[in-house]
Amino acid sequence: MEKTSEREITLATFEREVIDRSRTVPVVVDFWAPWCQPCLMLGPVLERLAEQADGAWELAKINTDYERELALRFGIQGIPAVKAFRDGKVVSEFVGVLPERSIRSFLARIIPSRADQLTAEARERISEGDRPRAESLLREALEQENNHAGATLALAEMLLEQGQEEAARPLLESLPPKTDEGRRAAALLKRLQFISDSIGLPSRQDALAALASNPDDISAIWALAVRAAGTGDYAEALSRFLDLLERNRQDQDDGARKAMLAIFTILGPDHELSMTYRPLLAAALH
């Protein structure tokens, strides 16, 4: 096994050995240079602590003299600079040489908690299709840490899949808004709004029958669009909302435009449907 002190990262290996690896175990990256005396003081301390950690976290080193692009990418202005990665992103960092007790405190904060471990295992079970076990693990994680964002979001997503919208709603509403989990929760709450809006509308079967009798039945098109959004069929929903918008923008209090924007939020800006329908929405509005 390669020694921690020898694990030098390059631009070519960074994605695999830091970003991808951090999805399994925290990776602490030491940005350093051989002429930097503070770096030469900090490096051996990090290497010794990594050896003592016995795999709880891993150390990677980036020589900023050689890897200027990586240094620029992460805004390195002074060295040594230490950044801890988990789940593909920086979760904590410091610059300069700290006392060993402070470094140990820094490391303690990035090591996965029991709730983190349970949530990670639950996501593996979800990917394997074992949802009962996954739900049990997520509930255990929330018993360990009742405000754990990852477990809260994962459980809410599972409840939504099971049609338990009202059980999912308070979990989603509890997530802090300015976090990755909070932004995902906000998108899911928009989907819940579509489900709520579908209450009292004609069933899909009735709406299709009405549309077959009258292709200009705005109410039937609206019902089909809202129901499609509520079930997550965003391709149909966007197509029907665009149809409504092109027929009459002010119908449903400009609801078709607002609904399309809500779906773009749910999907995210880089989703294929968002990229397809945003220009179509813009064209319809002009």
N, C-alpha and C positions, 0 to 999 in steps of 0.2 A: 504493500500500500504506500502511495506517495506521501512523503512527509509534508506536514502542513507548511513548514517554512519554505518548502520548495515549490509551493503552488502559486506560480506567477501567472496572472491572467493577461491575455492579449485581447485585442479587438475581435479577433477571429474566434476566441473561446469564451468570451464574456457571456454571450446569450446562454450557452449551454451550461457553463460552470458556475454562473452566478444567478441569472434570472431563472432558468429552468430548475437548477438545483435548489434554489430558495423556496420552491413550492413543496419540497420534501423536508428540508431542514434549514434553519436560519444560516445565512452566509454573511460573515463580517468581512468587509472589504477594507483593506489598509492601503490607502493611496500614499506612496512614499517615493523617495529618490535616494540613491546611495550617497550623495553629497550632503544630505540633510541630517545634521547631528541629532535633533529631536526624534527624527524617524528611527535612527539607529538605537535610540533609547527605548522607544515605544515598541518597536517590532519584536524584540525578544520576549517582552512581557506578554504580548498578544499570543505569540507562539506557545509559550509555556501554559497560558490559560486555556488555549485551544486543546493542547494535549491532555490537560487535566479534565476538560469537559467531556471526554470520552464519547464524542459524536453528538452531543447535545446541540452544538453549533459548529460551523466550519469556518476556517480562516482562508481568505484569498488575498493576494497582494497584487497591486498594480503599480508598476514603475512609471511615474508620470513623465519621466524623460523620454521614454519610448512610446507610451500610450497617450499622446497628447489629445487625440480625439475623444478618448474616454474621459480624460480630465476635464475637457471642455464640456462634454455632455452633462457631467454632473456638477458643473460650476465650481471646480476645485480652484481656490484662490490662494490657499495656504496649506502646507503639509507639515506634519502628518494630518491626514483627514481620514476619519473612519466612518463608514456607512454600513448599517446593518440592513440586510434585505430579508424580507419574508413575503411569500406569495407573489414574488416577482416585482416587489416595489420596496423603496426605502422606508423603513419604519422608525429608525432612530439614527442619530449621528453625533459626532463631536469632532472638534479640531484641536490639535495640539496634544501635549502630553499631560495626562491626568494621573493622579495618584492611583495606585493599584486598587484601593477600596472603591474608588469612583468608577473605575473600569469594570470591576466586578458587579457593581450596581447596574451599570449600563447593560451588561450582558444578561443579568438576571431578568431585566425587563423584556428582552427579546426572545427568551427561551419559551416555547409554547407551554401554556398552562394545561392543566388536566382538561379544562373545558375546550381549549384549542384542539387537543388531541382527539377528544370525543367527536368534535365537529368534523375534523378531517376524516375520521373513520366513518362517520355518518355519510359524508359525501361519497366516499368510496362505495358504501353499500347502496347508495342511490344509483350510482353509475352501473352497479351490478344488478339493479332491479329489485333489491331486497329492501323495500320501503318500510315494512313493519319494524325491522331491526334498526333501520336508519332513524325512524321516528323515536324509538326507544333511546337510542344514543343521544339524539338531540335534546330530548327531555332531561336526560341525565346531565348533559352539559349545562343546561339552564338551572338545574338544581345546584350544580357546582358554582355557577356564576350567572345570577339571574338576569343580568343585563348584557350578556355576551352577544355582540352584534351578529357574528357569523352564524351562531346557532339559532338566534331569533329569526334571521332572514330565511335560513334554510327550512326551518319548521314552518314558517308562514307560507313559503312556496309549496311545500308538501301539502299543507291544508288546502291551499287553493286548487291544487291538482285533484284533491279529493272532493271538491265542491263545498268545502266548509269555509265559505267566504267570511261569515261573521266571526268565526274563530280566528281567522287570519288577520282581520282588520286591526284589532288592538296591538298585535305583534308588530305589524308594519308601521303603525302610527307611533310606536314607542322608539323607533330607531332615529338616532341623531341625523338631522337633514344634511349636514355638510360632510358626509362620509360616503364612501362607495356603497355601503349597505343602505344608507339613508336615501341615496339617489335611486338605487334599485327599488327600494320600498315605495318611493314617490311614484315611480312608473307603474308598479303593481297596484297602487291605490287608484291610479287613473283607470286601470282595467276594471277594478272593483266598481268604479263609478259607472262604467258601461253596463256592468251586470245589473246595478241598481236601476239604471235608466231603462233597461229592458223590461222591468216589471210593468205589467199592464199593457204592453205592446202585443200585437198579434203574434202567434207562434210562427216559427219559420215556415211550417207547412201551410198555414193559412195565408201568410204573406206571399209565398210563392204562388199560391192559387189565385190570389187577388191580382198579382202582377201578370199572370198568364191571361187573365180576363181583361186587364187594362194596363198596358205597358207604361202608362203615364201616371200610375197610382203612386204619388209621392209618399203617402203614409206607408205603403207596403215597402217601398225602397228604403225608407228610413228605418223601419222595423228590422229589415234584413241586415242593414249596415250595423245597427247598434248591437243586434244579437251576434253578428259575426265578430265584432270587436270584443264582446264579452266572453266569447269562447276562444279567443286568441287567433281567429282566422283573419289576420290583418290584411292579407292580400284581397280577400273579398270585401272587407270593410272599407279599405281605402278606395277600391274601385267604385263601390256604391256611393260613398260619401262624395267622391269626385263627380259622379254622375249627378247627384243632387245639387252640388255647387254650380255645375255648368247649366243646370236647368233654372235655378233660382237661388242666388247667393243668400238672400235674406230669409229663406225658408228655415223654420225651426230656430229663429233668432240667431242666424249666422252659425247654426249648430254644426253644419257639415265642415266648415273651415276649422272651427274649434276642435271638432272631433279628429280631424286629420292631424292637427298639430299635437293633440294628445297622443295619438298613435306614434308619431315621430319621436316623442319623448319616451314612450315605452320601448320602442325598438332601438333607439340611439341613432346618432347622425350617420354612422358608417354602415348601417344595415342596408342591404340591397333594396328593400322596399322604400326606405326613407330616401335613398338617392334617386330612385325611380320616380317617386311621387312628389317630391318637393318641387322640381321644376314644373310638373304638371299642375300643381296647386298654384304656383306663381303665374303660370300662363292663364289659368282660369280666372284669376283675380284681375287680370288686365285685359 
